[in-house]
Amino acid sequence: MPKHTVAIDYDATITLDPALWRDIIAHFRAHHWTPIIVTARRHTLENAKAIQNDVGFLPIIYTDMKPKRQYALDKGYSVDVWIDDQPEKI
């Protein structure tokens, strides 16, 4: 059973080094954490393809520039740890 949920930003976080983030995401999973992507982007096919190409298949929450914490809660995700280059946007 997953222990915790970690929300990882995409732009200027994962995009800085996608290979590193794939390894980190695998490590979270190995320790029974649930990694998700929470991005301020809008949900489009192009955005989905870009993110999946970088990190594989993960739950992705697209907030369309809305505050991330409340949006994630509204989608049913209680996030324990946030990793974001702009924490003020959470």
N, CA, C and O atoms as a GROMACS GRO file, in nm:
protein
  360
    1MET      N    1   0.085  -0.119   0.000
    1MET     CA    2   0.000   0.000   0.000
    1MET      C    3   0.089   0.125   0.000
    1MET      O    4   0.185   0.132   0.076
    2PRO      N    5   0.057   0.223  -0.085
    2PRO     CA    6   0.138   0.345  -0.091
    2PRO      C    7   0.142   0.416   0.044
    2PRO      O    8   0.041   0.425   0.115
    3LYS      N    9   0.258   0.467   0.077
    3LYS     CA   10   0.277   0.538   0.203
    3LYS      C   11   0.239   0.685   0.189
    3LYS      O   12   0.164   0.739   0.271
    4HIS      N   13   0.291   0.748   0.086
    4HIS     CA   14   0.274   0.892   0.070
    4HIS      C   15   0.259   0.927  -0.078
    4HIS      O   16   0.297   0.850  -0.167
    5THR      N   17   0.203   1.044  -0.101
    5THR     CA   18   0.192   1.096  -0.236
    5THR      C   19   0.287   1.213  -0.250
    5THR      O   20   0.291   1.302  -0.165
    6VAL      N   21   0.365   1.212  -0.359
    6VAL     CA   22   0.457   1.321  -0.388
    6VAL      C   23   0.414   1.382  -0.521
    6VAL      O   24   0.400   1.312  -0.622
    7ALA      N   25   0.395   1.514  -0.521
    7ALA     CA   26   0.356   1.588  -0.641
    7ALA      C   27   0.479   1.656  -0.697
    7ALA      O   28   0.548   1.730  -0.627
    8ILE      N   29   0.506   1.631  -0.823
    8ILE     CA   30   0.624   1.685  -0.888
    8ILE      C   31   0.580   1.778  -1.001
    8ILE      O   32   0.498   1.741  -1.085
    9ASP      N   33   0.634   1.897  -1.001
    9ASP     CA   34   0.609   1.994  -1.106
    9ASP      C   35   0.678   1.948  -1.235
    9ASP      O   36   0.775   1.872  -1.230
   10TYR      N   37   0.629   1.994  -1.348
   10TYR     CA   38   0.688   1.955  -1.476
   10TYR      C   39   0.786   2.061  -1.527
   10TYR      O   40   0.906   2.034  -1.536
   11ASP      N   41   0.736   2.179  -1.560
   11ASP     CA   42   0.820   2.283  -1.621
   11ASP      C   43   0.923   2.336  -1.520
   11ASP      O   44   0.889   2.370  -1.406
   12ALA      N   45   1.046   2.343  -1.563
   12ALA     CA   46   1.158   2.392  -1.482
   12ALA      C   47   1.184   2.306  -1.359
   12ALA      O   48   1.250   2.349  -1.265
   13THR      N   49   1.132   2.186  -1.360
   13THR     CA   50   1.163   2.086  -1.257
   13THR      C   51   1.200   1.958  -1.332
   13THR      O   52   1.319   1.929  -1.347
   14ILE      N   53   1.102   1.883  -1.377
   14ILE     CA   54   1.132   1.762  -1.454
   14ILE      C   55   1.204   1.796  -1.584
   14ILE      O   56   1.294   1.723  -1.626
   15THR      N   57   1.166   1.905  -1.647
   15THR     CA   58   1.227   1.940  -1.776
   15THR      C   59   1.376   1.970  -1.766
   15THR      O   60   1.446   1.967  -1.867
   16LEU      N   61   1.426   1.998  -1.646
   16LEU     CA   62   1.569   2.026  -1.630
   16LEU      C   63   1.654   1.902  -1.656
   16LEU      O   64   1.766   1.912  -1.706
   17ASP      N   65   1.600   1.783  -1.621
   17ASP     CA   66   1.676   1.659  -1.639
   17ASP      C   67   1.580   1.540  -1.634
   17ASP      O   68   1.573   1.470  -1.533
   18PRO      N   69   1.506   1.515  -1.742
   18PRO     CA   70   1.406   1.409  -1.742
   18PRO      C   71   1.462   1.271  -1.704
   18PRO      O   72   1.394   1.194  -1.636
   19ALA      N   73   1.583   1.238  -1.747
   19ALA     CA   74   1.640   1.107  -1.714
   19ALA      C   75   1.659   1.093  -1.563
   19ALA      O   76   1.630   0.988  -1.506
   20LEU      N   77   1.707   1.196  -1.499
   20LEU     CA   78   1.722   1.195  -1.354
   20LEU      C   79   1.587   1.175  -1.286
   20LEU      O   80   1.575   1.096  -1.193
   21TRP      N   81   1.486   1.247  -1.334
   21TRP     CA   82   1.354   1.238  -1.273
   21TRP      C   83   1.291   1.100  -1.294
   21TRP      O   84   1.219   1.052  -1.207
   22ARG      N   85   1.317   1.036  -1.407
   22ARG     CA   86   1.268   0.898  -1.425
   22ARG      C   87   1.326   0.808  -1.316
   22ARG      O   88   1.255   0.724  -1.260
   23ASP      N   89   1.455   0.826  -1.287
   23ASP     CA   90   1.518   0.747  -1.181
   23ASP      C   91   1.458   0.779  -1.044
   23ASP      O   92   1.432   0.688  -0.965
   24ILE      N   93   1.437   0.906  -1.017
   24ILE     CA   94   1.380   0.947  -0.888
   24ILE      C   95   1.238   0.893  -0.874
   24ILE      O   96   1.202   0.844  -0.767
   25ILE      N   97   1.160   0.901  -0.978
   25ILE     CA   98   1.023   0.848  -0.975
   25ILE      C   99   1.024   0.698  -0.950
   25ILE      O  100   0.944   0.647  -0.872
   26ALA      N  101   1.114   0.627  -1.015
   26ALA     CA  102   1.127   0.482  -0.992
   26ALA      C  103   1.164   0.454  -0.847
   26ALA      O  104   1.115   0.358  -0.787
   27HIS      N  105   1.248   0.538  -0.790
   27HIS     CA  106   1.288   0.521  -0.650
   27HIS      C  107   1.170   0.545  -0.557
   27HIS      O  108   1.149   0.470  -0.461
   28PHE      N  109   1.091   0.648  -0.584
   28PHE     CA  110   0.970   0.672  -0.505
   28PHE      C  111   0.880   0.548  -0.509
   28PHE      O  112   0.833   0.501  -0.406
   29ARG      N  113   0.857   0.496  -0.627
   29ARG     CA  114   0.771   0.378  -0.642
   29ARG      C  115   0.827   0.258  -0.568
   29ARG      O  116   0.752   0.183  -0.505
   30ALA      N  117   0.957   0.238  -0.575
   30ALA     CA  118   1.020   0.124  -0.506
   30ALA      C  119   0.999   0.132  -0.355
   30ALA      O  120   0.999   0.030  -0.286
   31HIS      N  121   0.981   0.253  -0.305
   31HIS     CA  122   0.958   0.272  -0.162
   31HIS      C  123   0.810   0.293  -0.130
   31HIS      O  124   0.775   0.343  -0.024
   32HIS      N  125   0.725   0.255  -0.224
   32HIS     CA  126   0.579   0.256  -0.208
   32HIS      C  127   0.519   0.395  -0.194
   32HIS      O  128   0.414   0.413  -0.132
   33TRP      N  129   0.585   0.493  -0.251
   33TRP     CA  130   0.528   0.627  -0.262
   33TRP      C  131   0.450   0.634  -0.392
   33TRP      O  132   0.476   0.558  -0.485
   34THR      N  133   0.354   0.725  -0.398
   34THR     CA  134   0.277   0.748  -0.520
   34THR      C  135   0.321   0.881  -0.581
   34THR      O  136   0.282   0.986  -0.531
   35PRO      N  137   0.400   0.878  -0.689
   35PRO     CA  138   0.436   1.003  -0.755
   35PRO      C  139   0.328   1.045  -0.855
   35PRO      O  140   0.273   0.963  -0.928
   36ILE      N  141   0.300   1.174  -0.855
   36ILE     CA  142   0.208   1.231  -0.954
   36ILE      C  143   0.272   1.357  -1.009
   36ILE      O  144   0.360   1.416  -0.947
   37ILE      N  145   0.227   1.398  -1.126
   37ILE     CA  146   0.270   1.524  -1.186
   37ILE      C  147   0.158   1.625  -1.164
   37ILE      O  148   0.041   1.596  -1.194
   38VAL      N  149   0.192   1.742  -1.112
   38VAL     CA  150   0.096   1.851  -1.101
   38VAL      C  151   0.158   1.970  -1.174
   38VAL      O  152   0.260   2.025  -1.132
   39THR      N  153   0.094   2.008  -1.283
   39THR     CA  154   0.147   2.114  -1.368
   39THR      C  155   0.043   2.223  -1.389
   39THR      O  156  -0.077   2.196  -1.393
   40ALA      N  157   0.090   2.344  -1.402
   40ALA     CA  158   0.001   2.457  -1.429
   40ALA      C  159  -0.043   2.460  -1.575
   40ALA      O  160  -0.126   2.542  -1.613
   41ARG      N  161   0.011   2.371  -1.656
   41ARG     CA  162  -0.028   2.366  -1.798
   41ARG      C  163  -0.176   2.329  -1.814
   41ARG      O  164  -0.241   2.280  -1.723
   42ARG      N  165  -0.224   2.356  -1.936
   42ARG     CA  166  -0.358   2.310  -1.973
   42ARG      C  167  -0.349   2.168  -2.026
   42ARG      O  168  -0.246   2.127  -2.078
   43HIS      N  169  -0.457   2.094  -2.011
   43HIS     CA  170  -0.460   1.957  -2.063
   43HIS      C  171  -0.481   1.961  -2.214
   43HIS      O  172  -0.589   1.996  -2.262
   44THR      N  173  -0.377   1.923  -2.286
   44THR     CA  174  -0.385   1.908  -2.431
   44THR      C  175  -0.313   1.779  -2.466
   44THR      O  176  -0.235   1.727  -2.386
   45LEU      N  177  -0.339   1.728  -2.583
   45LEU     CA  178  -0.271   1.607  -2.628
   45LEU      C  179  -0.121   1.630  -2.637
   45LEU      O  180  -0.042   1.541  -2.602
   46GLU      N  181  -0.080   1.746  -2.684
   46GLU     CA  182   0.063   1.776  -2.696
   46GLU      C  183   0.131   1.778  -2.559
   46GLU      O  184   0.241   1.724  -2.544
   47ASN      N  185   0.066   1.839  -2.460
   47ASN     CA  186   0.123   1.842  -2.326
   47ASN      C  187   0.132   1.702  -2.267
   47ASN      O  188   0.232   1.667  -2.206
   48ALA      N  189   0.029   1.623  -2.286
   48ALA     CA  190   0.029   1.486  -2.234
   48ALA      C  191   0.141   1.404  -2.297
   48ALA      O  192   0.211   1.330  -2.228
   49LYS      N  193   0.159   1.417  -2.427
   49LYS     CA  194   0.266   1.344  -2.496
   49LYS      C  195   0.403   1.387  -2.447
   49LYS      O  196   0.490   1.303  -2.425
   50ALA      N  197   0.423   1.517  -2.430
   50ALA     CA  198   0.553   1.567  -2.384
   50ALA      C  199   0.587   1.512  -2.246
   50ALA      O  200   0.699   1.466  -2.224
   51ILE      N  201   0.492   1.517  -2.155
   51ILE     CA  202   0.517   1.470  -2.019
   51ILE      C  203   0.539   1.319  -2.018
   51ILE      O  204   0.631   1.271  -1.953
   52GLN      N  205   0.456   1.244  -2.089
   52GLN     CA  206   0.472   1.099  -2.092
   52GLN      C  207   0.603   1.059  -2.158
   52GLN      O  208   0.664   0.961  -2.117
   53ASN      N  209   0.646   1.132  -2.259
   53ASN     CA  210   0.775   1.103  -2.321
   53ASN      C  211   0.890   1.122  -2.222
   53ASN      O  212   0.990   1.051  -2.228
   54ASP      N  213   0.875   1.219  -2.132
   54ASP     CA  214   0.982   1.247  -2.036
   54ASP      C  215   0.984   1.151  -1.918
   54ASP      O  216   1.091   1.109  -1.874
   55VAL      N  217   0.866   1.116  -1.865
   55VAL     CA  218   0.864   1.038  -1.740
   55VAL      C  219   0.780   0.911  -1.745
   55VAL      O  220   0.771   0.840  -1.645
   56GLY      N  221   0.719   0.882  -1.856
   56GLY     CA  222   0.634   0.764  -1.863
   56GLY      C  223   0.493   0.795  -1.815
   56GLY      O  224   0.452   0.911  -1.808
   57PHE      N  225   0.422   0.689  -1.781
   57PHE     CA  226   0.282   0.705  -1.743
   57PHE      C  227   0.268   0.726  -1.593
   57PHE      O  228   0.301   0.638  -1.513
   58LEU      N  229   0.220   0.842  -1.557
   58LEU     CA  230   0.191   0.881  -1.420
   58LEU      C  231   0.060   0.957  -1.421
   58LEU      O  232   0.020   1.011  -1.524
   59PRO      N  233  -0.009   0.962  -1.308
   59PRO     CA  234  -0.122   1.054  -1.302
   59PRO      C  235  -0.072   1.196  -1.325
   59PRO      O  236   0.028   1.238  -1.267
   60ILE      N  237  -0.142   1.268  -1.409
   60ILE     CA  238  -0.105   1.407  -1.438
   60ILE      C  239  -0.225   1.495  -1.408
   60ILE      O  240  -0.335   1.470  -1.457
   61ILE      N  241  -0.203   1.597  -1.327
   61ILE     CA  242  -0.306   1.694  -1.297
   61ILE      C  243  -0.267   1.824  -1.366
   61ILE      O  244  -0.161   1.881  -1.337
   62TYR      N  245  -0.352   1.870  -1.455
   62TYR     CA  246  -0.330   1.995  -1.528
   62TYR      C  247  -0.418   2.101  -1.461
   62TYR      O  248  -0.541   2.088  -1.462
   63THR      N  249  -0.359   2.204  -1.403
   63THR     CA  250  -0.439   2.302  -1.328
   63THR      C  251  -0.482   2.423  -1.410
   63THR      O  252  -0.562   2.504  -1.362
   64ASP      N  253  -0.431   2.437  -1.531
   64ASP     CA  254  -0.464   2.553  -1.615
   64ASP      C  255  -0.441   2.684  -1.538
   64ASP      O  256  -0.526   2.773  -1.537
   65MET      N  257  -0.323   2.692  -1.475
   65MET     CA  258  -0.276   2.811  -1.403
   65MET      C  259  -0.348   2.836  -1.270
   65MET      O  260  -0.331   2.943  -1.211
   66LYS      N  261  -0.427   2.742  -1.223
   66LYS     CA  262  -0.493   2.757  -1.093
   66LYS      C  263  -0.398   2.709  -0.983
   66LYS      O  264  -0.306   2.631  -1.011
   67PRO      N  265  -0.418   2.753  -0.858
   67PRO     CA  266  -0.333   2.706  -0.748
   67PRO      C  267  -0.336   2.554  -0.738
   67PRO      O  268  -0.442   2.491  -0.741
   68LYS      N  269  -0.219   2.496  -0.725
   68LYS     CA  270  -0.203   2.351  -0.737
   68LYS      C  271  -0.261   2.271  -0.620
   68LYS      O  272  -0.326   2.170  -0.641
   69ARG      N  273  -0.237   2.316  -0.496
   69ARG     CA  274  -0.280   2.237  -0.380
   69ARG      C  275  -0.431   2.213  -0.381
   69ARG      O  276  -0.475   2.099  -0.371
   70GLN      N  277  -0.509   2.318  -0.394
   70GLN     CA  278  -0.655   2.304  -0.392
   70GLN      C  279  -0.704   2.225  -0.512
   70GLN      O  280  -0.797   2.145  -0.501
   71TYR      N  281  -0.642   2.247  -0.627
   71TYR     CA  282  -0.683   2.175  -0.747
   71TYR      C  283  -0.659   2.025  -0.729
   71TYR      O  284  -0.744   1.944  -0.766
   72ALA      N  285  -0.545   1.988  -0.673
   72ALA     CA  286  -0.515   1.846  -0.648
   72ALA      C  287  -0.616   1.787  -0.550
   72ALA      O  288  -0.665   1.676  -0.570
   73LEU      N  289  -0.646   1.861  -0.445
   73LEU     CA  290  -0.746   1.813  -0.349
   73LEU      C  291  -0.881   1.792  -0.416
   73LEU      O  292  -0.949   1.693  -0.391
   74ASP      N  293  -0.919   1.887  -0.500
   74ASP     CA  294  -1.047   1.875  -0.572
   74ASP      C  295  -1.050   1.752  -0.662
   74ASP      O  296  -1.158   1.698  -0.690
   75LYS      N  297  -0.933   1.708  -0.708
   75LYS     CA  298  -0.924   1.590  -0.795
   75LYS      C  299  -0.903   1.462  -0.713
   75LYS      O  300  -0.888   1.354  -0.770
   76GLY      N  301  -0.904   1.473  -0.580
   76GLY     CA  302  -0.895   1.356  -0.496
   76GLY      C  303  -0.755   1.317  -0.451
   76GLY      O  304  -0.735   1.206  -0.402
   77TYR      N  305  -0.657   1.405  -0.468
   77TYR     CA  306  -0.520   1.377  -0.428
   77TYR      C  307  -0.481   1.459  -0.305
   77TYR      O  308  -0.482   1.582  -0.309
   78SER      N  309  -0.449   1.391  -0.198
   78SER     CA  310  -0.395   1.455  -0.079
   78SER      C  311  -0.243   1.440  -0.087
   78SER      O  312  -0.190   1.331  -0.066
   79VAL      N  313  -0.175   1.547  -0.116
   79VAL     CA  314  -0.031   1.543  -0.141
   79VAL      C  315   0.044   1.563  -0.010
   79VAL      O  316   0.016   1.655   0.067
   80ASP      N  317   0.141   1.474   0.014
   80ASP     CA  318   0.224   1.482   0.134
   80ASP      C  319   0.349   1.567   0.111
   80ASP      O  320   0.391   1.640   0.201
   81VAL      N  321   0.408   1.558  -0.008
   81VAL     CA  322   0.531   1.630  -0.040
   81VAL      C  323   0.516   1.693  -0.178
   81VAL      O  324   0.472   1.629  -0.273
   82TRP      N  325   0.553   1.820  -0.186
   82TRP     CA  326   0.551   1.894  -0.313
   82TRP      C  327   0.694   1.922  -0.356
   82TRP      O  328   0.777   1.962  -0.275
   83ILE      N  329   0.722   1.901  -0.486
   83ILE     CA  330   0.851   1.937  -0.543
   83ILE      C  331   0.819   2.031  -0.659
   83ILE      O  332   0.764   1.990  -0.761
   84ASP      N  333   0.855   2.159  -0.643
   84ASP     CA  334   0.814   2.260  -0.739
   84ASP      C  335   0.915   2.374  -0.738
   84ASP      O  336   0.960   2.417  -0.632
   85ASP      N  337   0.951   2.423  -0.856
   85ASP     CA  338   1.044   2.536  -0.861
   85ASP      C  339   0.979   2.667  -0.821
   85ASP      O  340   1.049   2.764  -0.795
   86GLN      N  341   0.846   2.671  -0.817
   86GLN     CA  342   0.775   2.792  -0.775
   86GLN      C  343   0.674   2.755  -0.666
   86GLN      O  344   0.554   2.745  -0.692
   87PRO      N  345   0.723   2.736  -0.543
   87PRO     CA  346   0.632   2.692  -0.437
   87PRO      C  347   0.517   2.787  -0.411
   87PRO      O  348   0.414   2.746  -0.357
   88GLU      N  349   0.533   2.912  -0.446
   88GLU     CA  350   0.423   3.007  -0.428
   88GLU      C  351   0.303   2.974  -0.516
   88GLU      O  352   0.193   3.023  -0.491
   89LYS      N  353   0.322   2.891  -0.619
   89LYS     CA  354   0.212   2.852  -0.708
   89LYS      C  355   0.135   2.731  -0.656
   89LYS      O  356   0.032   2.693  -0.711
   90ILE      N  357   0.186   2.671  -0.548
   90ILE     CA  358   0.119   2.554  -0.492
   90ILE      C  359  -0.005   2.599  -0.418
   90ILE      O  360  -0.077   2.517  -0.362
   0.00000   0.00000   0.00000
